[in-house]
Amino acid sequence: MLTMAPDGVIALPKTQLSCPASLCKKPDSPQEELAPSLLASAGVTAAWAQKSQRCSYCGLVYTSDGDARTIRGYFNNPVFPEGWRPIYV
């Protein structure tokens, strides 16, 4: 069942992972599995967007593959304007 987070993000059930962002002030905050349609509505159509997670505190979006996590960007981060902000590495 989809739920709506306080910031308006519709998300799938929360996971127990911690945020991989080194600057996140609450790394143990709930992590959400994002509904692919949310990122698609922001113009993200990459295959990884089908299974991405988001920190409910800082908005970091990342993917997990076993123990490895790849940071993809921010979605509705409280510091940046709303929407998708990719990270280029």
KEVODREN-672752 format. One record per residue: x, y, z of N, C-alpha, C in turn; residue number from 0; residue in three letters. Coordinates in steps of 0.001 Angstrom, whole numbers, always signed. Atoms other than C-alpha are relative to their C-alpha. Layout:
N
<r n_X="X" n_Y="Y" n_Z="Z" ca_X="X" ca_Y="Y" ca_Z="Z" c_X="X" c_Y="Y" c_Z="Z" k="NUM" r="ALA"/>
...
END
This chain:
89
<r n_X="+835" n_Y="-1183" n_Z="+0" ca_X="+0" ca_Y="+0" ca_Z="+0" c_X="+882" c_Y="+1250" c_Z="+0" k="0" r="MET"/>
<r n_X="-759" n_Y="-1239" n_Z="+43" ca_X="+1326" ca_Y="+3453" ca_Z="-883" c_X="-415" c_Y="+916" c_Z="+1135" k="1" r="LEU"/>
<r n_X="+270" n_Y="-957" n_Z="-1068" ca_X="+1626" ca_Y="+6042" ca_Z="+1871" c_X="+576" c_Y="+1346" c_Z="-400" k="2" r="THR"/>
<r n_X="-535" n_Y="-1321" n_Z="+295" ca_X="+2241" ca_Y="+9784" ca_Z="+1780" c_X="+814" c_Y="+472" c_Z="+1196" k="3" r="MET"/>
<r n_X="-892" n_Y="-504" n_Z="-1035" ca_X="+5210" ca_Y="+11101" ca_Z="+3749" c_X="-382" c_Y="+1441" c_Z="+323" k="4" r="ALA"/>
<r n_X="+336" n_Y="-1380" n_Z="-373" ca_X="+4964" ca_Y="+14455" ca_Z="+5594" c_X="+371" c_Y="+1036" c_Z="-1052" k="5" r="PRO"/>
<r n_X="-399" n_Y="-975" n_Z="+1017" ca_X="+6774" ca_Y="+16202" ca_Z="+2714" c_X="-754" c_Y="-175" c_Z="-1313" k="6" r="ASP"/>
<r n_X="+817" n_Y="+180" n_Z="+1185" ca_X="+4192" ca_Y="+14964" ca_Z="+211" c_X="+485" c_Y="-1077" c_Z="-941" k="7" r="GLY"/>
<r n_X="-517" n_Y="+1068" n_Z="+852" ca_X="+6279" ca_Y="+12138" ca_Z="-1248" c_X="-804" c_Y="-1264" c_Z="+235" k="8" r="VAL"/>
<r n_X="+700" n_Y="+1276" n_Z="-115" ca_X="+4256" ca_Y="+9045" ca_Z="-1964" c_X="+1059" c_Y="-1082" c_Z="-68" k="9" r="ILE"/>
<r n_X="-1071" n_Y="+987" n_Z="-72" ca_X="+6432" ca_Y="+6133" ca_Z="-953" c_X="-542" c_Y="-1368" c_Z="+354" k="10" r="ALA"/>
<r n_X="+296" n_Y="+1368" n_Z="-402" ca_X="+6390" ca_Y="+2392" ca_Z="-530" c_X="+463" c_Y="-175" c_Z="+1448" k="11" r="LEU"/>
<r n_X="-371" n_Y="+180" n_Z="-1405" ca_X="+7034" ca_Y="+866" ca_Z="+2918" c_X="+1452" c_Y="+371" c_Z="+293" k="12" r="PRO"/>
<r n_X="-1330" n_Y="-414" n_Z="-414" ca_X="+10068" ca_Y="+2100" ca_Z="+4859" c_X="+905" c_Y="-1211" c_Z="+199" k="13" r="LYS"/>
<r n_X="-966" n_Y="+1069" n_Z="-183" ca_X="+13241" ca_Y="+27" ca_Z="+5036" c_X="+852" c_Y="+299" c_Z="+1233" k="14" r="THR"/>
<r n_X="-825" n_Y="-165" n_Z="-1192" ca_X="+15777" ca_Y="-425" ca_Z="+7829" c_X="+1417" c_Y="+481" c_Z="-302" k="15" r="GLN"/>
<r n_X="-1332" n_Y="-486" n_Z="+336" ca_X="+18853" ca_Y="+838" ca_Z="+5947" c_X="+220" c_Y="+1394" c_Z="+565" k="16" r="LEU"/>
<r n_X="-302" n_Y="-1363" n_Z="-415" ca_X="+20632" ca_Y="+3982" ca_Z="+7083" c_X="+404" c_Y="+808" c_Z="-1228" k="17" r="SER"/>
<r n_X="-319" n_Y="-887" n_Z="+1122" ca_X="+21288" ca_Y="+6976" ca_Z="+4838" c_X="+1495" c_Y="-85" c_Z="-315" k="18" r="CYS"/>
<r n_X="-1420" n_Y="+70" n_Z="+366" ca_X="+24565" ca_Y="+6677" ca_Z="+2874" c_X="+679" c_Y="+1368" c_Z="-123" k="19" r="PRO"/>
<r n_X="-590" n_Y="-1334" n_Z="+133" ca_X="+25086" ca_Y="+10469" ca_Z="+2762" c_X="+849" c_Y="+325" c_Z="+1226" k="20" r="ALA"/>
<r n_X="-894" n_Y="-296" n_Z="-1125" ca_X="+28077" ca_Y="+11443" ca_Z="+4889" c_X="-405" c_Y="+1278" c_Z="+740" k="21" r="SER"/>
<r n_X="+406" n_Y="-1254" n_Z="-643" ca_X="+26547" ca_Y="+14868" ca_Z="+5609" c_X="-1415" c_Y="-28" c_Z="+581" k="22" r="LEU"/>
<r n_X="+1361" n_Y="+86" n_Z="-534" ca_X="+23083" ca_Y="+13631" ca_Z="+6629" c_X="+56" c_Y="+110" c_Z="+1523" k="23" r="CYS"/>
<r n_X="-10" n_Y="-225" n_Z="-1446" ca_X="+22350" ca_Y="+14867" ca_Z="+10145" c_X="-779" c_Y="-1062" c_Z="+771" k="24" r="LYS"/>
<r n_X="+760" n_Y="+1076" n_Z="-640" ca_X="+19996" ca_Y="+11944" ca_Z="+10849" c_X="+134" c_Y="-1270" c_Z="-843" k="25" r="LYS"/>
<r n_X="-212" n_Y="+1162" n_Z="+872" ca_X="+21543" ca_Y="+8911" ca_Z="+9113" c_X="-874" c_Y="-1204" c_Z="+347" k="26" r="PRO"/>
<r n_X="+862" n_Y="+1122" n_Z="-381" ca_X="+19271" ca_Y="+6545" ca_Z="+11052" c_X="-1481" c_Y="+302" c_Z="-192" k="27" r="ASP"/>
<r n_X="+1399" n_Y="-312" n_Z="+272" ca_X="+16076" ca_Y="+8243" ca_Z="+9865" c_X="-576" c_Y="-1040" c_Z="-956" k="28" r="SER"/>
<r n_X="+606" n_Y="+1009" n_Z="+880" ca_X="+13592" ca_Y="+6039" ca_Z="+7991" c_X="+375" c_Y="+215" c_Z="-1466" k="29" r="PRO"/>
<r n_X="-298" n_Y="-9" n_Z="+1426" ca_X="+14538" ca_Y="+5162" ca_Z="+4427" c_X="-1240" c_Y="-514" c_Z="-726" k="30" r="GLN"/>
<r n_X="+1225" n_Y="+347" n_Z="+727" ca_X="+11715" ca_Y="+4971" ca_Z="+1878" c_X="+342" c_Y="-581" c_Z="-1360" k="31" r="GLU"/>
<r n_X="-90" n_Y="+475" n_Z="+1379" ca_X="+11404" ca_Y="+2913" ca_Z="-1275" c_X="-919" c_Y="+896" c_Z="-821" k="32" r="GLU"/>
<r n_X="+804" n_Y="-926" n_Z="+802" ca_X="+10257" ca_Y="+5448" ca_Z="-3856" c_X="-808" c_Y="-734" c_Z="-1059" k="33" r="LEU"/>
<r n_X="+813" n_Y="+515" n_Z="+1102" ca_X="+7426" ca_Y="+4640" ca_Z="-6205" c_X="+636" c_Y="+501" c_Z="-1294" k="34" r="ALA"/>
<r n_X="-639" n_Y="-422" n_Z="+1258" ca_X="+8969" ca_Y="+4695" ca_Z="-9728" c_X="-730" c_Y="+1147" c_Z="-698" k="35" r="PRO"/>
<r n_X="+767" n_Y="-1060" n_Z="+663" ca_X="+6184" ca_Y="+6985" ca_Z="-10921" c_X="+378" c_Y="+1394" c_Z="+520" k="36" r="SER"/>
<r n_X="-412" n_Y="-1306" n_Z="-530" ca_X="+7455" ca_Y="+9777" ca_Z="-8633" c_X="+1212" c_Y="+533" c_Z="-739" k="37" r="LEU"/>
<r n_X="-1182" n_Y="-448" n_Z="+731" ca_X="+10864" ca_Y="+9928" ca_Z="-10254" c_X="-318" c_Y="+201" c_Z="-1476" k="38" r="LEU"/>
<r n_X="+392" n_Y="-164" n_Z="+1403" ca_X="+9288" ca_Y="+9461" ca_Z="-13693" c_X="-685" c_Y="+1347" c_Z="-203" k="39" r="ALA"/>
<r n_X="+682" n_Y="-1294" n_Z="+119" ca_X="+7118" ca_Y="+12527" ca_Z="-13040" c_X="+996" c_Y="+1154" c_Z="+66" k="40" r="SER"/>
<r n_X="-1046" n_Y="-1020" n_Z="-58" ca_X="+10362" ca_Y="+14439" ca_Z="-12362" c_X="+960" c_Y="-123" c_Z="-1177" k="41" r="ALA"/>
<r n_X="-808" n_Y="+139" n_Z="+1198" ca_X="+11834" ca_Y="+13276" ca_Z="-15690" c_X="+1085" c_Y="-1058" c_Z="+79" k="42" r="GLY"/>
<r n_X="-1012" n_Y="+1050" n_Z="-144" ca_X="+13955" ca_Y="+10373" ca_Z="-14386" c_X="-572" c_Y="-1297" c_Z="-553" k="43" r="VAL"/>
<r n_X="+522" n_Y="+1212" n_Z="+633" ca_X="+13427" ca_Y="+7395" ca_Z="-16662" c_X="+1033" c_Y="-1122" c_Z="-53" k="44" r="THR"/>
<r n_X="-1052" n_Y="+1023" n_Z="+3" ca_X="+16635" ca_Y="+5413" ca_Z="-16044" c_X="-506" c_Y="-1281" c_Z="+668" k="45" r="ALA"/>
<r n_X="+425" n_Y="+1296" n_Z="-544" ca_X="+16295" ca_Y="+1717" ca_Z="-15214" c_X="+162" c_Y="-74" c_Z="+1511" k="46" r="ALA"/>
<r n_X="-215" n_Y="+67" n_Z="-1448" ca_X="+17692" ca_Y="+2240" ca_Z="-11708" c_X="-1156" c_Y="+615" c_Z="+795" k="47" r="TRP"/>
<r n_X="+1100" n_Y="-675" n_Z="-702" ca_X="+14677" ca_Y="+4421" ca_Z="-10832" c_X="-1119" c_Y="-963" c_Z="+379" k="48" r="ALA"/>
<r n_X="+1024" n_Y="+990" n_Z="-345" ca_X="+12532" ca_Y="+1271" ca_Z="-10675" c_X="+193" c_Y="-552" c_Z="+1404" k="49" r="GLN"/>
<r n_X="-277" n_Y="+525" n_Z="-1338" ca_X="+14219" ca_Y="+274" ca_Z="-7400" c_X="+917" c_Y="+952" c_Z="+744" k="50" r="LYS"/>
<r n_X="-821" n_Y="-978" n_Z="-709" ca_X="+15453" ca_Y="+3363" ca_Z="-5615" c_X="-572" c_Y="+253" c_Z="+1388" k="51" r="SER"/>
<r n_X="+396" n_Y="-317" n_Z="-1366" ca_X="+15347" ca_Y="+4448" ca_Z="-2000" c_X="+333" c_Y="+1451" c_Z="+275" k="52" r="GLN"/>
<r n_X="-174" n_Y="-1417" n_Z="-325" ca_X="+15184" ca_Y="+7888" ca_Z="-393" c_X="+40" c_Y="+164" c_Z="+1511" k="53" r="ARG"/>
<r n_X="-69" n_Y="-328" n_Z="-1423" ca_X="+16235" ca_Y="+9199" ca_Z="+3003" c_X="-1135" c_Y="+964" c_Z="+314" k="54" r="CYS"/>
<r n_X="+1142" n_Y="-859" n_Z="-332" ca_X="+13166" ca_Y="+10699" ca_Z="+4657" c_X="+440" c_Y="+1313" c_Z="+642" k="55" r="SER"/>
<r n_X="-475" n_Y="-1239" n_Z="-612" ca_X="+15328" ca_Y="+13359" ca_Z="+6351" c_X="+651" c_Y="+936" c_Z="-1031" k="56" r="TYR"/>
<r n_X="-741" n_Y="-900" n_Z="+895" ca_X="+17741" ca_Y="+14695" ca_Z="+3701" c_X="-435" c_Y="-90" c_Z="-1463" k="57" r="CYS"/>
<r n_X="+495" n_Y="+112" n_Z="+1369" ca_X="+16022" ca_Y="+13489" ca_Z="+502" c_X="+950" c_Y="-682" c_Z="-962" k="58" r="GLY"/>
<r n_X="-957" n_Y="+679" n_Z="+873" ca_X="+19049" ca_Y="+11582" ca_Z="-850" c_X="-646" c_Y="-1226" c_Z="-630" k="59" r="LEU"/>
<r n_X="+515" n_Y="+1161" n_Z="+725" ca_X="+18051" ca_Y="+9047" ca_Z="-3518" c_X="+1190" c_Y="-881" c_Z="-359" k="60" r="VAL"/>
<r n_X="-1086" n_Y="+933" n_Z="+279" ca_X="+20197" ca_Y="+5943" ca_Z="-3895" c_X="-571" c_Y="-1356" c_Z="-368" k="61" r="TYR"/>
<r n_X="+376" n_Y="+1366" n_Z="+331" ca_X="+20117" ca_Y="+2385" ca_Z="-5167" c_X="+913" c_Y="-946" c_Z="+766" k="62" r="THR"/>
<r n_X="-768" n_Y="+1011" n_Z="-726" ca_X="+21297" ca_Y="-754" ca_Z="-3393" c_X="+188" c_Y="-1221" c_Z="-880" k="63" r="SER"/>
<r n_X="-309" n_Y="+1251" n_Z="+691" ca_X="+22995" ca_Y="-3747" ca_Z="-4932" c_X="+848" c_Y="-821" c_Z="+959" k="64" r="ASP"/>
<r n_X="-701" n_Y="+732" n_Z="-1044" ca_X="+23894" ca_Y="-6141" ca_Z="-2144" c_X="+437" c_Y="+979" c_Z="+1075" k="65" r="GLY"/>
<r n_X="-530" n_Y="-927" n_Z="-1003" ca_X="+26139" ca_Y="-4229" ca_Z="+253" c_X="+369" c_Y="+1358" c_Z="-583" k="66" r="ASP"/>
<r n_X="-392" n_Y="-1254" n_Z="+648" ca_X="+26979" ca_Y="-1529" ca_Z="-2296" c_X="-1220" c_Y="+889" c_Z="-222" k="67" r="ALA"/>
<r n_X="+1067" n_Y="-969" n_Z="+266" ca_X="+24862" ca_Y="+1623" ca_Z="-2531" c_X="+547" c_Y="+1107" c_Z="-893" k="68" r="ARG"/>
<r n_X="-395" n_Y="-1037" n_Z="+948" ca_X="+25026" ca_Y="+4150" ca_Z="-5372" c_X="-878" c_Y="+1223" c_Z="+202" k="69" r="THR"/>
<r n_X="+734" n_Y="-1251" n_Z="-187" ca_X="+24039" ca_Y="+7752" ca_Z="-4718" c_X="-372" c_Y="+549" c_Z="-1370" k="70" r="ILE"/>
<r n_X="+504" n_Y="-467" n_Z="+1296" ca_X="+21870" ca_Y="+9110" ca_Z="-7562" c_X="-335" c_Y="+1487" c_Z="-14" k="71" r="ARG"/>
<r n_X="+377" n_Y="-1405" n_Z="-43" ca_X="+20701" ca_Y="+12550" ca_Z="-6409" c_X="-891" c_Y="+278" c_Z="+1196" k="72" r="GLY"/>
<r n_X="+934" n_Y="-391" n_Z="-1062" ca_X="+18172" ca_Y="+14348" ca_Z="-4204" c_X="-1381" c_Y="+208" c_Z="-594" k="73" r="TYR"/>
<r n_X="+1382" n_Y="-220" n_Z="+425" ca_X="+14399" ca_Y="+14369" ca_Z="-4480" c_X="-742" c_Y="+657" c_Z="+1155" k="74" r="PHE"/>
<r n_X="+695" n_Y="-795" n_Z="-1015" ca_X="+12483" ca_Y="+17040" ca_Z="-2541" c_X="+834" c_Y="+145" c_Z="+1270" k="75" r="ASN"/>
<r n_X="-904" n_Y="-278" n_Z="-1104" ca_X="+15470" ca_Y="+17895" ca_Z="-375" c_X="-440" c_Y="+1286" c_Z="+681" k="76" r="ASN"/>
<r n_X="+449" n_Y="-1218" n_Z="-683" ca_X="+14662" ca_Y="+20481" ca_Z="+2327" c_X="+854" c_Y="+1234" c_Z="-298" k="77" r="PRO"/>
<r n_X="-879" n_Y="-1129" n_Z="+282" ca_X="+17630" ca_Y="+22670" ca_Z="+1269" c_X="-176" c_Y="+513" c_Z="-1428" k="78" r="VAL"/>
<r n_X="+156" n_Y="-366" n_Z="+1404" ca_X="+17223" ca_Y="+22621" ca_Z="-2519" c_X="-1474" c_Y="+233" c_Z="-312" k="79" r="PHE"/>
<r n_X="+1406" n_Y="-101" n_Z="+406" ca_X="+14047" ca_Y="+23626" ca_Z="-4335" c_X="-574" c_Y="-1394" c_Z="-237" k="80" r="PRO"/>
<r n_X="+642" n_Y="+1298" n_Z="+192" ca_X="+11537" ca_Y="+20824" ca_Z="-4704" c_X="+306" c_Y="-555" c_Z="-1377" k="81" r="GLU"/>
<r n_X="-240" n_Y="+661" n_Z="+1271" ca_X="+12041" ca_Y="+18289" ca_Z="-7432" c_X="+1250" c_Y="-843" c_Z="+35" k="82" r="GLY"/>
<r n_X="-1145" n_Y="+894" n_Z="+160" ca_X="+14879" ca_Y="+16135" ca_Z="-8720" c_X="+1279" c_Y="+794" c_Z="-207" k="83" r="TRP"/>
<r n_X="-1327" n_Y="-601" n_Z="+132" ca_X="+18523" ca_Y="+17202" ca_Z="-8322" c_X="+1018" c_Y="-1130" c_Z="-121" k="84" r="ARG"/>
<r n_X="-972" n_Y="+1098" n_Z="+157" ca_X="+20954" ca_Y="+14665" ca_Z="-9829" c_X="+1363" c_Y="+368" c_Z="+564" k="85" r="PRO"/>
<r n_X="-1385" n_Y="-188" n_Z="-435" ca_X="+24460" ca_Y="+14202" ca_Z="-8476" c_X="+876" c_Y="-578" c_Z="-1105" k="86" r="ILE"/>
<r n_X="-932" n_Y="+455" n_Z="+1026" ca_X="+27192" ca_Y="+13963" ca_Z="-11083" c_X="+1336" c_Y="-273" c_Z="+658" k="87" r="TYR"/>
<r n_X="-1266" n_Y="+374" n_Z="-628" ca_X="+30295" ca_Y="+12109" ca_Z="-9979" c_X="+1069" c_Y="-159" c_Z="-1051" k="88" r="VAL"/>
END
